Amino acid sequence: MATFSPSTHCPSSSAYSNSSSVMNGSNRLQQRIALSSILPKRCRSRKLSLQQSSNGVSLSKAVHVQDGATNMKTSPVENDGPVKILKDGILSVPVPPPEEVKDIASFDFDKDKSSVSITVVGASGDLAKKKIFPALFALFYEGCLPEHFTIYGYARSKMSDAELRTMVSKTLTCRIDQRENCGEKMDHFLERCFYHPGQYDSEENFLELDRKLKEHEAGRVANRLFYLSIPPNIFVDAVKCASSSASSANGWTRVIVEKPFGRDSESSAALTRSLKQYLDEDQIFRIDHYLGKELVENLSVLRFSNLIFEPLWSRQYIRNVQFIFAEDFGTEGRGGYFDNYGIIRDIMQNHLLQMLAIFAMETPVSLDAEDIRNEKVKVLRSMRPLRLDDVVVGQYKSHTRGGVKYPAYTDDKTVPAGSLTPTFAAAALFIDNARWDGVPFLMKAGKALHDRRAEIRVQFRHVPGNLYNKNIGTDLDLATNELVIRVQPDEAIYLKINNKVPGLGMRLDRSNLNLLYAARYSKEIPDAYERLLLDAIEGERRLFIRSDELNAAWSLFSPVLKELEEKKIVPEYYPYGSRGPVCSHYLAAKYKVRWGDIGSDQQQV
């Protein structure tokens, strides 16, 4: 690869956009415990424990509540009734005298009295068919759904229950374990799937849905989850109708909202205000499926449970961090949707920025959802305002390779002619705090590139006074230690180190210490939607985005997006299937960085 001078810059001309569903705290708490009692043990993160007094006679039972869904305060004792909330966040439930205690395991809400109803709003869409229903089936297969559950598809399309089941069955697979009657389980799952046609802004249609849900709930405590797999412009209408006409009367009601959460700070804030007219913040689950990916989940484990990494996680040892997202295909008929948002809104402002926040956050007080999200917000609020000079945008053009002609972005019939929407973007970001001051955090994301990948690359500083500089040569980057966390495909974690090649001479080689997940673990890695759906059912908010977190993310990108659009910045055009705009290399070189995915020494692992 050619070496780029940090002083070289691209020309600026091509530089490159309190309603019925709200329940009181005690009712939510009761249903929270009820649900934990019916979830299978291997999928349950909430545990039941017993406490015995010093005299060995008086017993009390406690339920640990991790997700803050009950809005409990941590005062010493909140009430003098049968349920007391202690300082450590544990519910203390007094138990009758010893002669009345029948069985330790009998402390349990009757599982026959509780149910979960999952309504997929927009059930006829691609996301529902390809991701949501398969994820729900995988949870059912693994025994992670409660005993009494019902799945309803809701959309404007006219469809019967049988037609929905036929549609869903085409996307379900027995990928998890072929040996355990997967076909039979698939049939049982489909028997729990039903369909109700209706308009997204019709309270009457949602009332009809409510009546059907009640039939399946059969007098049990009704917990209801709505997944909004619909365009964002009808989120509020659907939430209003679901809240007023189909929310649970005696259990919890939660709503999963798919990105995008607005187009900028103003529209995002307006959407949040509108949703909060009908829902509490703890009922809103803003989903970013990248947060459910295995390697993103492993980020905090890698750092906080390994002594060899935590001391190095700072400006003292890390030279730069790169967040790279690449797809080897274009919009392929989705240009109408994509053109309204562009690659920055679609990938960088959410997926990559969320990974950055998790990577860079300080050690949280605990693994509690609010403690983790508090630290992520601190990172986002510490970030330096993004400047247009630190952003490169591009758009793919047609290219012929191997006798095959690949189309340009504007060749997509759903894309307006002359569109300036970027399909590629690179940016240099900085966190102005004591840990990361001066460390470039580089992002790049693009479509129609030469390969497909999503990864985090941590490049460490050069060894001061390296004894082997003569063996390394003038290009010290070739000897840089680099930690690579490959999110997809072929999940892996590997560390690049310098090593002596066996022999009588002194020749150095760059080698990988490699953890390839496929080689190390035989178990199927769950899809991100499986983890996130299960968390939403359990009320675990750690992997969902809080409103202040969303505001901080938009505050970083909105000014640059506005400037790109107002100035009508022309993107740099790059061939379909290439490595992207040349100016992205100049941007990295400006901060004495080389993109790690393009080095000539890159090894396959």
N, C-alpha and C positions, 0 to 999 in steps of 0.2 A: 504494500500500500504506500502511496506517496505520502511524504511528510509535509504537513501544512504549517506555515508560519503563523504563530499567534497574532502577529501584527497584521495579517491579511484579513480584509473585510470584504463582504459582498456588497455591491452597490445597493443603496437604500431603495431604489426603484424596484428591485426584485426581492426586497426583504420580506415582503410578504405582508386573525378574528377571535250549648251544654244541654247536649241533647239527651234523648232517651237512652242512648248507648252508653252514657257515662255512669259508671257504677260507683257507689261509695267504697272507701278503702276496705272496710271490713268484709263486704260482700265479695270483692275481688280476691281478698286473702283466702276466704273460705273456698272459693272455686279453684284457686291456685293449688291449695293443698289437695282438693278433691282430684284434680287432674294428675298430680304427682302420684296419687295412689293407684291410678289405673294404667299408667305407662309401664311398659315392661322394664324390669330392673336394669337390663344392660343398656337401655337407652335413656335411663333416668339420671339426671344430674343432681336432683334434690334428694337428700337422704333423710330417713327417719332415724332418730337416735333416742336413747333412754338415759335419764339421769337418776341416780339413786342418792338419797340423802345419807348423811353420815351415820344415822342410826340404823340404816339398812331396811327401814320400813316404808317410808314415804317415797313413792315413785312419781316422777313427772316425765312427760314425753315432750320432745321438742322437734320442731320442723325448721330446718335451715332454709331461709328464703334468700336466694342469691341475686335475683334480678331487679329488685326494687319495684316490682309491679304493684305492691300494695301501698306505696308511698308512706312507709313507716318512718317515723322519726326515731332517733336513737337516744331518747331520754331514758332515764333509769327504768321507770315503770309507767306505761301510758294509761292503763285503766285497772280498776280493781275487780273487774268481772272475771269470768272463767278463763279468759285469754289475757296473758300479760306479755308485754314486749320488753325485753331486757336490754341492757346496754350493748351487748354483743350482737344484737340483731336476731336473737333466737326467740321464737315463740315458746312460752312456757304454758303448758296446758295441764293444770292439776288433775290428778287421777284419784278416783275414790280410794277409800281405805283398803288395806291388803285383802280383806275378805271379799271385797267386791271386784277385785282385779282378776279377770278370767285368764287372760293370755296377753303376753307382751305384743304379739303380732296382731292382736285384735284392734289396736289403735289404727283405724283405717276408715276412711269414708267409703261407704258402700259403692263399689265400682259399678253396680247395676243402676246407680242413681245419677251417673254422669256420662255425658257424651260430647263428642266433638264433631261439628259440621263444617266442612271446608267447601266454600263456594268459589269456583274459578270464574271470575267475571271476565268475559272475553274468551270463552272456552273454545270457540271455533278458530282462533288465531294460531299462527305458527308457534309462538312461544308456549302456549298451553299444550299444544299437541307434541312438540318436540322436547320440552323440558319439564313442565309442571306435572302433567299426568305421569310420565315415566318416573319422575322423582318420588311422587306419592306412592306409586306401586313398589318402588325399591324400599321405601320405608315400611310399607305393609309386609313385603317379603321378609324383611329383617325383623319383623315383630316390634317395630317402633311406633306404630299407631295404636291408640287405645282400643279397647275391645269394642266399644260402641262408637263407630264413626260412620259418617256419610259424606260422600263427595257429590256436589252438584255442579254441573256446568251451566253457566248463564250467558246467553248471547242473544243477538237480534235474529240470528238465523233460525229458521223453522226446522226443528229436528226432534225426533222422538228419543226416548231412553235407549231403545235398541240401536238407533243410528249413532248416537253418541258412543255407545259401547263398541260398535264396529269401528268408528273413527279412532277411538283411543287404543283399541287392541292392535292396530297397525303400527303403533309407535312403541309398544311395550316389548321388552326383551327379557330373556332369562339369563342375562349376562352374569348375574351374581353367582349362581351356583346351579349348574345343570342337574345336579344329583338329587335335589330335594323337592320333587313334585312341583316344579315351577308352573307348569301348565295348569295344574289344579288350583294353585294359589292365584294365578291370573284370573281364572274363572270366578273365584271368590271375591277378588278385588272388583272386577267388573260388575258383579251383583250389587256392590255398594255404590255404583256410579249412576247418577240420574241427570236429567236435563230439564231445564225450564227456560223457554224462550221469553224474551222481554226486552223492552227499551231500557237504556241505561239511565234515563231521566224520568222514569215512570214509577211513582210511589205505589201505584196500584199493582204493577207487575211485581214489585218487590214484596208487597203484601201477600200476593199469591205464592211467591217463593217462601215467605215466612210460614204460611199455612202448611206447605209441603214439608218444610224442615221440622215443624212441630210433630207431624205425623211420625216421622222417623225417630225423633227424640223421645216420643212416647212417655212424656211426663218426667223424664230425667232432667238433671241439671244440664242446661244447654250452653255449651261453649261454642262460639262461632268465629271462624276465620274467613275473611274475604280476601282473595288475591286479585288485585286489579291488573289484569293483563290486557289493558286497553290504552288507547292514545291519551296522553296527558291532558288534552283539552277537555276531556270528559271525566276526569278524576273526580272533580268536586260534585258533579251531578250524581255520579254513582255513589259516592260517599254519603251525600245528603239523603238519598233514597234508602240506602242500606241502613243508615243510622236511625232514621225515623220510622222505617217500616219493617226492617228485618233484623234488628239487633236483638241480642239475647235479653230476656227479662230477668233471668236469675243466674246467669253465668257471665263469663267475660266475652267481649266482642273485640276483635283485633282486625286491622286492615293492613295488608302488605301492598306497598306502592312501588311500582317499577320505575326506574329511571327512564327518561330524564326528569329531574326535578326542576323544571323551568329552563330558561335559556340564558339567564343572567341573574344578578343579585335581586333586581326589582321583581321579576316574574317569579323567582323562587320564593321570595318573601311573601308575595301575594298568594301563591299556592299554599304556603304553610298557614297563613292567616285564614284562608278559606277552609282548609281541612280542620283547623282547630275550632271552627264554629260548631262542628259536629262531633269531634273526637278529642279526647285528651292526648297529650304528647305520648303517654305510655301505651296508647292504643295504636299509634302509627309506627309501622315497621317499614322504613325506607330501605329497600333491598339493593345492594350492589353485589352481584353474584361473585365478583372477584374476591370478596372478603371471605367467601366460603370455600375457596380453593385450598387444597391440602397444604401447599407450600407457603401460602400467605398465612394460614393458620399456624404454620411451623415457625414463622419469623420470630415471634416472641419466645418460643421454646428454645430455639437455636441460640438466641442472645442471652436470655435471662437464666438459663439452666446450664450453661457451659462457661466455665471460668476462663477458658482460653479466648473467648470472644468478647465478653463484657468489658474487660479493661481496655480493649483495643477500639471500642466503639465511640470514637471521638475524633476531633480535628487533629489531635496529636499524632495519630497513626493512619487515619484514612485520608487519602488525597482527593478522591471524588467518588460519587455514587451514581450509578446509571440505572434508569428504569426504562426498559425497552419493550415495545409492543409492535409486532409486525404480523401482517396477514399477507398471504401470497395470492389473494384474490381481490377483485374490486367490489363495487356495490351490487352488481348482478341483480338488477331489477328493484333494489331497495333504495335507489337514488332519490326518490321522492321524499322519503323520510330523512335520509342522511343529509340531503342538501339543506334542510332546514336547521341542521345542527353543526355538521362538520366534525372533523377528527378531534379537535380540542375539547369540545363539549361531550362528544361521544365516548372518548377514551381517557384523555389526560386529566380533565377536571374531576373525574370520579375515580376510575380504576387505578390509575397511576398515582394520583395524589393520595388516595387512601393507603396504598402500599407505602408511600413515602412517610406518611404520618405514623404508621405502625413501626416502620423501620427506625425512625428518628426519635420517638417519644422517650421520655424519662421513665424510670422504673415506676410502675403504678403502685399504689398502696396495697392493692390486692388484685385478684382476677375478676372482681366484681365488674359488671358492665359499666357502671357509672365511673368507676375509678379509671378504667382503661380509656373510656371516651373523654374523660377530663384531660388526660395526658395528650391525646390526639389533638384536641382543640388547642391546647397550649402550643403545640408545634405549628399548627396552621396560623395561629395569631402571631407567631414569632417570625413568620416568613416575610422577606423583603418584597415590596411591591414589584410585580413583574413588569419589565420594560419591553417596548417593542424591539429595541436593539438586541434583546436576548431571546428573540423568537424568530424561527424560520418556518415558513409555510410552503407547501408544495402541492401539486396536483398531478396525477398520473396521466400520461398521454399514450396514444396508441403505439404499438411496437410489434414488429415482426421478428419472430425467433423460431428457427427450425422449420421454416415454411408455414408457421401458424401466425396469423395476425391477431393480436390482442387489442381489445377496444380501449379507447380513451374514456375518461370519466364522463365527459360530455356526450359520448356516443350512446350512453344509457338513455333510453327514450323517456324515462321518468325524471331526468335531470334537465333543468332549464338551459337553453342554449346560452353560451357565454358565461356560465356560472363561475364564480371565483371562489367557491367553497373549497377549503383545503382538505385534501385526502391524506396529507402528511403534515406533521408539525414536530419541531424540536424546540426545546426551551431550556434555559439555564436558570435554576432557582437557587436561592440562598436562605438559610435559616439564621437569623441574627440572634443567637443565644450563645451562652458560654461553651456549650458542647460542640456546636457546629459552625461557629463563626469562620467565614472564609472558605468553607468547603463547598465546591459546586455540586449541586444535585441536578444532573442532566436527565431530561426526559426526551424520548422520541417515540412517535407512534405513526403508523402509516398503513395504507392499503396498497395492494398490487405491488408488493415488494418481492425480493428474490427468495424469501423463505417465510416460514411461520414460526413465531416464538413470542414468549412473554417471559421476561427474566429480570432479575436484579443483579447488577455487577458492582462489587465493592472493590475498588482499586486502592491498595495500600501505598503508603509513601515509600520512596526508595530508601535502602539501607544506608545510613550515614557512614561515610568513609569505607565503603564496601571493599573488602580485600580482593574481591574477584572482578573488579571493574575491567581489568585488562582482558579477562576471559569473556566478559559480557559484551564488550565493544562499546561503541558510542551510543547505541540506542538502549538507554536504560529501561524504557518501557517494556522491552522484551523480557526483562528480569523482574518486573513488578509482580509482587504477590497479589492474587486476585481471588476473591470469594464470589462464586457464581451460584445464585439460587434460581433454578430454572422452574418456573411455574407451569409452563406447558410448551410444547408437548414433551413426553418422556421426562416426567418430573425427576429432578436430580439436584443434589447439592455437591459442588466440588470446589476444591481449593487448589489454586495453581502455585506450585513451589519450584524453587531452583534445586537441581539435583545433579550430582556428578555422574557422568556416563561411565559405566564400568570399563576399565582399561588402564594401561600404564600412564597415559597422558592425563592432563587436566582439562577435560572438556565438559562444559555445563549443558544441561538440558532442562527444559521446562516441562514438569510433569504434573499430573493431576492426582490429588487424593480425592477419590470419587465415591459418592453415595448415590448410586443409580437406584431409584425406588423399585423399578421393575425387577432388578436383580436381587435386591435385599428383601423385599416384601412380596409374598405371593398373593396377599389379599387385594381384592379389587378396590381401587381408590374411589370413594363415593363422589358422585357429581356434586358440585357446589350447591345446587338447588336442594339436594337432599338434606344437607346440613342446615341450610338456612330455613327451610320449611319446618324441620324438626325443632329448631330453636324458637321459631315463631309460635309453634304449638305449645312449647314449654314455657314461653314468656321470657326467654333468654335474649337480651338485647345487645350483647357485646359486639356482634357482627353487623348490627344495623346502625344507620347514621342518624344522629341526633340533630335537631333543628339548628342549634348554634354551631355545630360542626359543619353543617351544610352552608350556613351563612358565611363562615370563615373561608370555606373553599371557593365559593363564588366571588367573594371580595378579592381574592387573589387574581382570578382570571377575567372577571368582567371588564375592567378598564382596558386591557389589551384587546379583548374581543370587540369591544366597542370601537376602538381605534382602527383595527383591521377593517371593519365594515364601513366606517365613516370615510376612511381614506381610500377605500376600494383598492387595497393592496393586491397586486397581481401575484399569485403564487408562482414559484419556480416550477417549471414542468419537468417531470422525470419520466423515463420510459417505463412502461408496464413491465414488471419483473426485474427491475434494477434495485440498487441499494438506496435509492432515494435521492433527494436534491444534494448537489455538491456543497451548497452553502451550509448544510448541517455539519459537515466536517470542519469548515471554517469556524463555525460557532464553538465547536468543541476545542479547536486549536486556540481560540481566543483565551481560553482558560487553561491552556497547556494540558489538554486532555485528548486522548484518542479513544474513539468508540471501541469498546471491548469486543463487540460482535463482528468486527471487520479485520481484526489483526491477522497477519499472515501466519502467526504461530498458533492460531486457534485449533484446538484438537476436538475431535468428536468423542463423546463419552457415552 
